[in-house]
Amino acid sequence: MRHFFTVSVLALVALFGACSTNPTTPTATTTGEIYGETKLYNEYSVVQNDRSGLTVQLLDQGNVKQTIVTPADGMFSFKNVPAGVYEIRFFKQGYVWGDGKTDSLVAKNIQFVGNGRFYVDEFNYGYRHFEFYSTAEPDSSAWALKPIIRYEVKKNIEAVHDIFIRDSSVKIKVQAGNGFRDSTYYIKIYGDGTKETRKIHFTVDYERALPMVELKRTVVLSIRNDSRQSPVNIVTDANVLFGEFEYTSPNSIIRDLSGKEITYSEGGGSRSIINVKDILVQASSTLPSNIKRRNQPNQIVKTQELKLSLTD
C-alpha cells in the first residue's frame, strides 16, 4: 500500500509540473505605446524642417514617468506604458506655444487602456496643435518701404460729337393773317471734341527682399479724397522688390477741339463729369499679425504722402 501511494504522488507532481510549463497558456498584455507629433516654427511663423530639441515628458499624477527629446521629424514616443490616465508636458527654451506666452504646454486627461499603440490626437485635449513658436524678434527692416511712391498717368482719349457749342439765331418770315412778319428762331449748335479718362499706375518699392522665400509681403495703399478713403492690399512674394496697383479715376473730362473743358450741356450733349478733384496716396507696411511680438511695434514705416490732381 505504501508503495502505491508514493508512485501516485509522484505521478500527480509530474502532471501538475507539465501543466505549469505549457507554452500555449495565454499571457495578458499590460503595456503599450503612446506617441504623437510636434512642430516648431521660427520667428517668421514658418515651420522648420528640423523639429528636434523639444522636451516631452509623460506624467502620472504630476510625477515624471518618461522623458524624451524629439528628433528632427518632431515625433515623440513613450513605450512600455501601463494602463492609466496621463498628462504630457512639452517645452523648449526659446519657444512658446501658439498663444505666444505659454512656455510649457500640458496636454491633460490622456486615457490609455494599456494595449497597442495610441496616437495622441491634440484635438481631443483642448489644444489645436502641439506647435511651438520661436520667441526671437523678427527682422522688421525686411518690411521697410522706400519713401517715394512712383506713378504713371495713363490717359485714354476718344472722340465725341455731341458737344454743345452755342445757340444761333435765325430770322425767318412766318405768315400772320393775310401777310407775313419776321420771327426769330434759335438753333442749338453741336460740335466735335474729345473725352478723356485716366488710370494711374502706382509702384511701391521695398528696401530689400524678405528673409525667407515662404513669406509674403502685404502693403496697404491708402487712396483718399474729401469724401472717402479706399485701402488696397498689395501682396507680393518674398523675392519681389516692388508692388503695383492701377487706380481708375472716377472722372471723365470733355474738351472741345481747342482744348477748352466743357462743363455745360444743353439738350443732353456731352460734358465733363468730375467726381474727385484730388487724391492723397500713401503706402504703409506692417509685420504680419501672425509674427508680431510684444516688443515689435505694429507700424513699421509709411511712405511720403503723394497728392495728385485728377483734373489737370
Protein Blocks (a to p, Z undefined) as FASTA:
>chain_A
ZZmmmmmmmmmmmmmmmmmmmmkbccddfbdcdddddddddfkopacfblghiacdddee
hiafbdcdddfkopacdehiacdddddddddehiacfkopambdcdehiacehiajdddd
fklnopabacdddfbdcdfklmpccfbdcddddddddddfkbcfbdcdddddddehjbcc
dddddddddddddddddddddddddfbdcfbfkbccddddddddfkbccdddddddfklc
bdcdddddfbdcdddfkopacfbdeehiacdddfbfbdcddddddddfklccfklcfblb
dcddddddfkZZ
